[in-house]
Amino acid sequence: MILESIASRVEAFVRTRFEVDPNDDDFNRTVDLYDRGYIDSVGFVELLAFLGKEFRVEIPEEDLLSDEFLTIDGIAIIVARLSVEPIELRV
């Protein structure tokens, strides 16, 4: 999956689930979702459930605590990294 596609799906989820006003000029893919109040602790759990179901990934604790997980773009980077299938080496 490409980053743009992942970010678009995460953004759509956040906008819909957390009822972000379409005219909210402060909302974008680089804004801190938690600091700005778009997502609270319950929303955090809902976002994790969405990511697991939508992209079939489990976010490790170190990523959950990273600065990347604060923004839509950062979340997309994490999801893309976790979605990459490992290359099997054949001997």
RAVEN-V247887 format. One record per pair of residues at least 12 apart in sequence whose ideal C-beta (glycine too) atoms are under 10 Angstrom apart, sorted by the first residue. I is the first residue (numbers start at 1). J is the second residue. D is the distance in whole Angstrom. If there is no record, write none. Layout:
# RAVEN-V247887
[[I;J;D] [I;J;D]]
This chain:
# RAVEN-V247887
[[1;55;7] [1;76;9] [1;79;8] [1;80;6] [1;83;6] [1;84;9] [2;76;9] [2;80;8] [3;73;8] [3;76;5] [3;77;7] [3;79;9] [3;80;6] [4;29;10] [4;73;10] [4;76;8] [5;76;9] [5;80;9] [6;51;9] [6;54;9] [6;55;7] [6;72;9] [6;73;10] [6;75;8] [6;76;4] [6;77;8] [6;78;9] [6;79;5] [6;80;6] [6;83;8] [7;29;6] [7;71;9] [7;72;6] [7;73;6] [7;74;10] [7;75;8] [7;76;4] [7;77;9] [7;79;9] [7;80;9] [8;29;9] [8;72;9] [8;76;9] [9;50;9] [9;51;10] [9;54;6] [9;55;8] [9;72;10] [9;76;9] [9;79;9] [10;29;8] [10;33;10] [10;47;8] [10;50;8] [10;51;8] [10;54;8] [10;55;9] [10;71;10] [10;72;5] [10;73;9] [10;74;10] [10;75;5] [10;76;6] [10;79;7] [11;27;9] [11;28;9] [11;29;6] [11;72;5] [11;73;9] [11;75;10] [11;76;9] [12;72;10] [13;46;9] [13;47;7] [13;50;5] [13;51;9] [13;54;7] [13;72;9] [14;27;8] [14;29;10] [14;33;7] [14;38;6] [14;39;7] [14;43;8] [14;46;10] [14;47;7] [14;50;9] [14;72;7] [14;75;9] [15;27;8] [15;38;9] [15;72;10] [17;39;9] [17;43;7] [17;46;6] [17;47;8] [17;50;7] [18;33;9] [18;37;9] [18;38;6] [18;39;6] [18;40;9] [18;43;6] [18;46;8] [18;47;9] [19;38;10] [20;33;10] [20;38;6] [20;39;10] [24;36;10] [24;38;9] [26;38;9] [27;72;9] [28;71;9] [28;72;8] [28;73;9] [29;71;6] [29;72;4] [29;73;5] [29;74;9] [29;75;9] [29;76;8] [30;70;9] [30;71;5] [30;72;8] [30;73;6] [30;74;8] [31;70;9] [31;71;6] [31;72;8] [31;73;10] [32;67;9] [32;70;5] [32;71;6] [32;74;10] [33;47;8] [33;69;9] [33;70;6] [33;71;7] [33;72;7] [33;74;9] [33;75;8] [34;69;9] [34;70;6] [34;71;10] [35;70;7] [36;70;10] [38;72;10] [39;70;10] [44;64;8] [44;69;9] [47;59;9] [47;69;9] [47;75;8] [48;64;8] [48;69;10] [51;75;7] [51;78;9] [51;79;6] [51;82;9] [54;79;9] [55;75;10] [55;76;10] [55;78;10] [55;79;5] [55;80;9] [55;82;8] [55;83;6] [56;79;10] [56;82;9] [56;83;8] [57;78;8] [57;79;6] [57;80;9] [57;81;9] [57;82;4] [57;83;6] [58;82;8] [59;75;9] [59;78;6] [59;79;8] [59;82;7] [60;78;9] [60;82;8] [63;75;9] [63;77;10] [63;78;5] [63;79;9] [63;81;9] [63;82;8] [64;78;9] [66;78;8] [68;81;10]]
